[in-house]
Amino acid sequence: MTGFDPTQAVGAMRETRADIDRAIEKYNADPDNEQDPDATGEHYDHLSDLYESIAEDALALDKWLSAGGVLPDQWAQA
């Protein structure tokens, strides 16, 4: 996994998690969204993309660590 940056991967997962929180808050802020199939579909499609992004980063990080790669900076701090 040449060029893989575990620190960047953890940062990306954390930022994507924050994006998920913001997307959910935005969707829930408009009560009409639950009655709008298009808005609901777009919301869940967007969430699915965000969850997929986290899963891809997590799998790459697992592969990195399983091959003896160094810990991300966020985890290496004591």
N, CA, C and O of each residue as an XYZ file, in Angstrom:
312
protein
N       0.840     -1.195      0.000
C       0.000      0.000      0.000
C       0.878      1.249      0.000
O       0.786      2.102      0.883
N       1.693      1.324     -0.972
C       2.553      2.480     -1.106
C       1.712      3.735     -1.263
O       0.733      3.754     -2.009
N       2.102      4.771     -0.556
C       1.389      6.028     -0.651
C       0.192      6.152      0.271
O      -0.440      7.208      0.318
N      -0.133      5.104      1.002
C      -1.266      5.172      1.925
C      -0.859      5.985      3.145
O       0.234      5.805      3.683
N      -1.724      6.865      3.572
C      -1.464      7.703      4.741
C      -2.519      7.388      5.800
O      -3.661      7.834      5.690
N      -2.142      6.619      6.828
C      -3.129      6.240      7.838
C      -3.670      7.438      8.607
O      -4.828      7.434      9.024
N      -2.854      8.450      8.795
C      -3.301      9.646      9.506
C      -4.383     10.362      8.703
O      -5.378     10.827      9.260
N      -4.180     10.444      7.401
C      -5.175     11.067      6.536
C      -6.456     10.240      6.524
O      -7.554     10.797      6.515
N      -6.325      8.920      6.525
C      -7.503      8.046      6.494
C      -8.365      8.239      7.741
O      -9.589      8.330      7.646
N      -7.726      8.301      8.901
C      -8.489      8.524     10.140
C      -9.131      9.906     10.116
O     -10.283     10.067     10.519
N      -8.391     10.899      9.645
C      -8.955     12.245      9.534
C     -10.156     12.276      8.603
O     -11.161     12.926      8.892
N     -10.045     11.569      7.481
C     -11.157     11.519      6.525
C     -12.372     10.830      7.138
O     -13.502     11.277      6.943
N     -12.146      9.744      7.878
C     -13.272      9.049      8.519
C     -13.951      9.953      9.534
O     -15.179      9.978      9.622
N     -13.170     10.688     10.293
C     -13.752     11.588     11.294
C     -14.534     12.715     10.632
O     -15.612     13.083     11.099
N     -13.999     13.265      9.548
C     -14.696     14.333      8.838
C     -15.970     13.802      8.181
O     -16.998     14.479      8.189
N     -15.910     12.614      7.623
C     -17.101     12.024      7.012
C     -18.161     11.762      8.070
O     -19.351     11.950      7.817
N     -17.743     11.335      9.239
C     -18.703     11.118     10.333
C     -19.381     12.430     10.701
O     -20.584     12.452     10.961
N     -18.628     13.516     10.725
C     -19.216     14.830     10.990
C     -20.174     15.224      9.860
O     -21.216     15.829     10.114
N     -19.824     14.884      8.616
C     -20.716     15.146      7.482
C     -22.032     14.387      7.642
O     -23.098     14.911      7.318
N     -21.958     13.164      8.138
C     -23.166     12.368      8.377
C     -24.046     13.061      9.408
O     -25.254     13.196      9.213
N     -23.439     13.497     10.501
C     -24.211     14.198     11.533
C     -24.891     15.443     10.964
O     -26.063     15.700     11.239
N     -24.145     16.213     10.167
C     -24.716     17.430      9.579
C     -25.852     17.099      8.610
O     -26.872     17.788      8.592
N     -25.681     16.059      7.813
C     -26.725     15.673      6.858
C     -27.999     15.255      7.582
O     -29.100     15.608      7.160
N     -27.852     14.510      8.660
C     -29.016     14.071      9.431
C     -29.703     15.262     10.083
O     -30.930     15.363     10.058
N     -28.919     16.163     10.667
C     -29.499     17.359     11.293
C     -30.258     18.201     10.268
O     -31.361     18.678     10.536
N     -29.655     18.378      9.092
C     -30.293     19.179      8.043
C     -31.596     18.531      7.582
O     -32.606     19.215      7.413
N     -31.577     17.228      7.380
C     -32.781     16.513      6.946
C     -33.873     16.612      8.011
O     -35.031     16.882      7.692
N     -33.510     16.397      9.255
C     -34.496     16.414     10.341
C     -35.005     17.817     10.658
O     -36.054     17.963     11.285
N     -34.280     18.845     10.237
C     -34.699     20.220     10.514
C     -35.942     20.615      9.714
O     -36.644     21.557     10.084
N     -36.211     19.910      8.639
C     -37.386     20.203      7.810
C     -38.378     19.053      7.943
O     -38.177     17.997      7.343
N     -39.452     19.241      8.723
C     -40.411     18.157      8.937
C     -41.095     17.697      7.649
O     -41.616     16.583      7.592
N     -41.099     18.531      6.627
C     -41.715     18.140      5.357
C     -40.912     17.068      4.629
O     -41.446     16.385      3.754
N     -39.650     16.913      4.974
C     -38.813     15.920      4.292
C     -39.371     14.508      4.414
O     -39.273     13.716      3.477
N     -39.955     14.193      5.561
C     -40.466     12.835      5.765
C     -41.651     12.519      4.859
O     -41.950     11.353      4.602
N     -42.317     13.552      4.382
C     -43.465     13.358      3.488
C     -43.069     13.486      2.016
O     -43.903     13.313      1.128
N     -41.803     13.788      1.765
C     -41.321     14.001      0.399
C     -40.434     12.830     -0.009
O     -39.289     12.735      0.433
N     -40.962     11.932     -0.858
C     -40.174     10.755     -1.224
C     -38.858     11.103     -1.919
O     -37.863     10.398     -1.748
N     -38.846     12.182     -2.701
C     -37.600     12.566     -3.370
C     -36.553     13.021     -2.358
O     -35.392     12.619     -2.433
N     -36.970     13.860     -1.414
C     -36.040     14.338     -0.390
C     -35.532     13.178      0.459
O     -34.349     13.110      0.793
N     -36.435     12.275      0.801
C     -36.042     11.123      1.612
C     -35.075     10.230      0.847
O     -34.065      9.789      1.395
N     -35.381      9.967     -0.411
C     -34.499      9.135     -1.225
C     -33.123      9.749     -1.383
O     -32.111      9.063     -1.238
N     -33.082     11.048     -1.680
C     -31.797     11.735     -1.825
C     -31.010     11.705     -0.520
O     -29.795     11.509     -0.521
N     -31.709     11.899      0.584
C     -31.055     11.888      1.899
C     -30.403     10.534      2.165
O     -29.233     10.465      2.540
N     -31.158      9.473      1.971
C     -30.608      8.150      2.261
C     -29.558      7.719      1.242
O     -28.636      6.981      1.590
N     -29.675      8.161     -0.001
C     -28.612      7.904     -0.978
C     -27.322      8.600     -0.553
O     -26.237      8.025     -0.638
N     -27.454      9.843     -0.097
C     -26.286     10.603      0.363
C     -25.651      9.927      1.582
O     -24.431      9.780      1.650
N     -26.482      9.521      2.535
C     -25.949      8.821      3.711
C     -25.251      7.533      3.305
O     -24.195      7.203      3.846
N     -25.822      6.812      2.369
C     -25.212      5.571      1.898
C     -23.827      5.837      1.316
O     -22.886      5.086      1.575
N     -23.702      6.903      0.531
C     -22.397      7.267     -0.030
C     -21.394      7.594      1.072
O     -20.232      7.195      0.998
N     -21.842      8.315      2.084
C     -20.952      8.681      3.186
C     -20.518      7.448      3.976
O     -19.344      7.315      4.320
N     -21.451      6.553      4.263
C     -21.097      5.323      4.982
C     -20.146      4.460      4.155
O     -19.235      3.838      4.702
N     -20.356      4.424      2.847
C     -19.462      3.662      1.976
C     -18.050      4.240      2.016
O     -17.070      3.496      2.009
N     -17.951      5.548      2.058
C     -16.644      6.201      2.134
C     -15.908      5.810      3.413
O     -14.713      5.512      3.385
N     -16.627      5.813      4.533
C     -16.017      5.402      5.801
C     -15.583      3.945      5.728
O     -14.490      3.600      6.180
N     -16.420      3.095      5.169
C     -16.084      1.671      5.074
C     -14.834      1.462      4.228
O     -13.977      0.652      4.583
N     -14.720      2.178      3.118
C     -13.537      2.046      2.264
C     -12.275      2.479      3.001
O     -11.245      1.809      2.924
N     -12.357      3.609      3.721
C     -11.199      4.067      4.496
C     -10.853      3.076      5.603
O      -9.677      2.819      5.863
N     -11.871      2.520      6.255
C     -11.627      1.560      7.334
C     -10.974      0.288      6.802
O     -10.065     -0.252      7.431
N     -11.430     -0.190      5.653
C     -10.828     -1.389      5.062
C      -9.381     -1.139      4.654
O      -8.520     -1.993      4.865
N      -9.111      0.019      4.076
C      -7.739      0.353      3.691
C      -6.851      0.468      4.925
O      -5.703      0.024      4.912
N      -7.378      1.059      5.985
C      -6.609      1.187      7.221
C      -6.345     -0.183      7.833
O      -5.245     -0.441      8.322
N      -7.336     -1.057      7.811
C      -7.155     -2.414      8.320
C      -6.068     -3.144      7.532
O      -5.211     -3.812      8.111
N      -6.112     -3.010      6.227
C      -5.096     -3.651      5.383
C      -3.710     -3.108      5.721
O      -2.746     -3.868      5.818
N      -3.615     -1.812      5.897
C      -2.352     -1.155      6.250
C      -1.818     -1.680      7.577
O      -0.659     -2.083      7.674
N      -2.662     -1.673      8.587
C      -2.231     -2.102      9.920
C      -1.924     -3.594      9.952
O      -0.976     -4.017     10.614
N      -2.712     -4.393      9.245
C      -2.488     -5.842      9.200
C      -1.161     -6.193      8.538
O      -0.582     -7.244      8.813
N      -0.683     -5.312      7.667
C       0.594     -5.530      6.985
C       1.763     -4.934      7.770
O       2.887     -4.879      7.272
N       1.492     -4.486      9.004
C       2.558     -3.950      9.846
C       2.782     -2.462      9.708
O       3.797     -1.943     10.172
N       1.847     -1.762      9.075
C       1.976     -0.315      8.922
C       1.916      0.403     10.259
O       1.378     -0.114     11.238
N       2.476      1.599     10.279
C       2.499      2.396     11.507
C       1.097      2.900     11.833
O       0.247      3.047     10.955
N       0.885      3.159     13.114
C      -0.394      3.698     13.558
C      -0.589      5.116     13.032
O       0.383      5.838     12.807
N      -1.836      5.512     12.837
C      -2.111      6.910     12.506
C      -1.654      7.800     13.666
O      -1.653      7.374     14.821
N      -1.271      9.026     13.351
C      -0.821      9.948     14.400
C      -1.863     10.107     15.500
O      -1.515     10.221     16.675
N      -3.144     10.115     15.122
C      -4.208     10.312     16.111
C      -4.224      9.187     17.146
O      -4.668      9.395     18.275
N      -3.748      8.011     16.777
C      -3.770      6.861     17.673
C      -2.439      6.653     18.373
O      -2.386      6.004     19.418
N      -1.381      7.186     17.824
C      -0.045      6.944     18.363
C       0.276      7.857     19.538
O       1.252      7.627     20.252
N      -0.521      8.875     19.741
C      -0.269      9.811     20.833
C      -0.655      9.176     22.157
O      -1.710      8.557     22.289
N       0.221      9.345     23.129
C      -0.038      8.751     24.448
C      -0.782      9.702     25.340
O      -1.082      9.366     26.486
